[in-house]
């Protein structure tokens, strides 16, 4: 019961903060427009920012991350059985290591393609 109350309180807090932020921003913008301010005022700081989204890069990144995690689980299972290391520390460390390694490899592949 306490977990449900905690999640409801967390959701309500995040919702409240976002609601106040966006309604205040909207009111400020309306006030500036009513006073005759230029609409380019709202685009400050976004001139040099170019965000491009590519589904192919996204799927490649997710695929490489999934393969890295699977490889980490496989290597951890092999090390637990062969070397008899502590599996409580080995599984998370191998998952994070190979998952991170796959993301670094994606970065290298992405940079070479540009």
Steps between C-alpha positions, in 0.01 A plus 500: 500500500781737584667435164182599317473822701865576429456454124183709499675777694800488266278516192295786647815695586651462152167584338456806721847636426461448125150651502617814680805532274306475174205716606735772626703488180181521295375802697836676463501444127144624464588814695801565277292449187231738629766766557623456142824311559662323206429127474870428436555576869375149582771333289795629704781253534373266231679647197794261501312203640426237236324191625449226247338170580563191294302182561775293340761635743260455791428139411870431446578646842226302676601183315866540591408573863281190516774286349751646745275419796443146370873453450561628854255248644658220296857588604391533865336157490813350348724663760278386788509139380864482389690725742250479790494873567236675711191524282341783702767741380581336168161522325440876545861588423506298176161636392611859553843439347378341179198732474730802529748346260226456241398867537861612457521280190180662368656843555809399300285359218282813498801734484659304215178518298497881510 
